[in-house]
Amino acid sequence: MSKLRLNKQGLIALLLAGTMTVSGLIFLLQKDDTPEVTIENGIGYTDINPLYNWNVNPEDFVLLDIGDHNSVETHFQDKKMKMCNEQDISLGVIISSDASDEASIYDDVEYVKSIVRDYDVDFPVYLNIDSIVTNDDLNNEMKTKLIKDFLEKCSANNIYVGIHGTDTNLCRVKQYCNITGYDALVVKEKETIDYDGPYNVYQELDGTLVAKENIAEVINKKDLNDSKGFASDGSYTISSESELTDVALRYGMSVNEILEFNGMKKKDIVENTVLRIPSLIDTTVPKGDVTYEQLSTPIRGCDMSYAQGTDIKWEVMPDYFDFLILRSNIGLTEDDCFATNAKQAALANIPMGAYCYNSFSSDDFDSSEEFIKKQEQQADYTISVLKNKKVEFPVYLDVEGKVDSTTYKKEDVQAMLDVWVNKMTTSGYIPGLYCNQSTFRYLQSCVDYDLSERLEIWVAGGVKYSSTEGDCSKHNHVDIENVSANEVMDSLSVKAPIVQYTNIAKVTTTENGEKTVVAGDSRDHLDINYSTVDYSSQEYTSDAKNTFDIKDFDRIDGELWLYGLLGAGAVVGGTVIAANIIGAKKRKQTPKVKSKR
């Protein structure tokens, strides 16, 4: 009987042969009859073989579950994503988060940004909400907070983001968390789908992914999922008077969450320490002196609130408007449409500002102290509503209604504006003021400085403006194509960077050969503005603005796993073979001992 001989090359060949055999079996098991579709990227897969690709075609898409920032292993995900890019296969990712606090969910966002930076992700980024919804340790408020934090932060970074989960859990999120408007990937649990929110992808009972439209076209057309659209986190510099508790309360996080996200302990917090605030988007707001360039040709925008409703043709909004100013709140109540409008503005890549309708005047209170306290609460509430929103234009205090010495005492006006300027500036926003021309003149008379030096001014008025109260839909609407921006701005006695020149514009677009209104839900109108400043593209005279790098997480590269697997196989295989050889030698050399009877 000949001895067993196996050299290194033979061992490697044997291991590779075994790998190919197992992979072949896996391929045969994965291969199934998928339904035929007529659209590009109509059929998808939840996996792709990291060694070869026999079952996914360039016209298909792949949605990989890449775990979260805490995942130790990648299961070849890096290699799979690289393979999708090399073979021109549309790629999306699913984040399966086990977050139970805000620091963790924001680290998941950082992980997503690192993936989008390193790979071409032209399908959505989905948050798997199943583990969050079914986490018995989280109450409904915390579940809602975590899911919204992830979705809104990704949207603010120009990432096409959605939610993924079972039909039952998606229905729960819509009903109990009131999270609507985000694209979903529905995992079917029966033949019919109960979830009535928007969704473009669903998973059949047999595991097949089906897309109702080619989402890659939407993402590419809008320049989404591009690291060039990432926004830097906000920051807070600790002063001698700073209380960490106040910082945490201001930005809606706990002290421990802020410390954990920054990788710090309380003893590390000293004067001039810069804390990264992940719930605050810091995009264009300067930390030092800035000079706003005056545009030779004004840009056109519109302001929107609940009054325009939800029937907005967002796909054509970029054709008409260069910026938006959205009502964020009225007093201590969020505008019904703000969250949806802010998300859609981000998806449409239209820079936005915001405004707070001031609900409180001096005559509402017995003392100036009470009035100023309410102004502080209103400003703080505005900041909380703007959390995780990408705000590039100023945030305005909207002062309307009867404005004179009976409603706003002179000493109260200066204190009110001081509160607004200080709160917005320290939170990273450009402070602004909105009013009509007569109100501006009164407010200016109440302060001892030029209002335009401390606030960006936005005034209503001009030759096309209608101040008529009531249903604007009954007025003769203004055709925006027939308005001269310079004519409007020259007609004002109060000069301002932004002018709201009409509140009765009816904007129409051609659709299937017929004209339809762009905003048609309630009043069929939009408030139109011109601006001589593009706040979203400024050159700063100060370099004091803090920017932060995308976090890096310790993860094992897929190729290392491949080599590790082969190495482990070689060790195991070699051990087994060596054991057999040694065992054979021992059996041959050791004489048998006859048992005694």
Buried (B, 14 or more C-beta within 10 A) or exposed (E): EEEEEBEEEEBBEBBEEEBEEEBEEEBEEBEEEBEEBEEBBBBBBEBBBBEEBEBBEEBBBBBBBBBBBBBEEBBBBBBBBBBBBEEEBBBBBBBBBBBBBBBBBBBBBBBBBBBBEBBBBBBBBBBBBBBBBBBEEBEEEBBBBBBBBBBBBBBBBBBBBBBBBBBBBBBBBBEEBEBEEBBBBBBBBEEEBEBEBEBBBBBEEEEBBBBEEBBBBBBBEBEBBBBEBBBBBBBBBBEEEBEBEEBBBBBBBBBBBBBBBBEBEEEEBEEEBEBBBBBBBBBBBBBEEBEBEEBEEBBBBBBBBBBBBBEBBBBBBEEBBBBBBBBBBBBBEBBBBBBBBBBBBBBBEBBBBBBBBBBBBBEEBEEBEEBBBBBBBBBBBBBBBBBBBBBBBBBBBBBEEEBEEEBBBEEBBBBBBBBBBEBBBEBBBBBBBBBBBEBBEBBBEBBEEEBBEBBBBBBBBBEBBEEEEEEBEEBEBBEBEEBBBEEBBEBBEBEBBBBBBBBBBBBBBEEEEEEEBBBBBBBBBBBBBBBBBBBBEBEBEEEEBBEBEBBEBEBBEBEBBBEEEBEEBBEEBBEEBEEEBEEEEEEEEEEEEEEEE
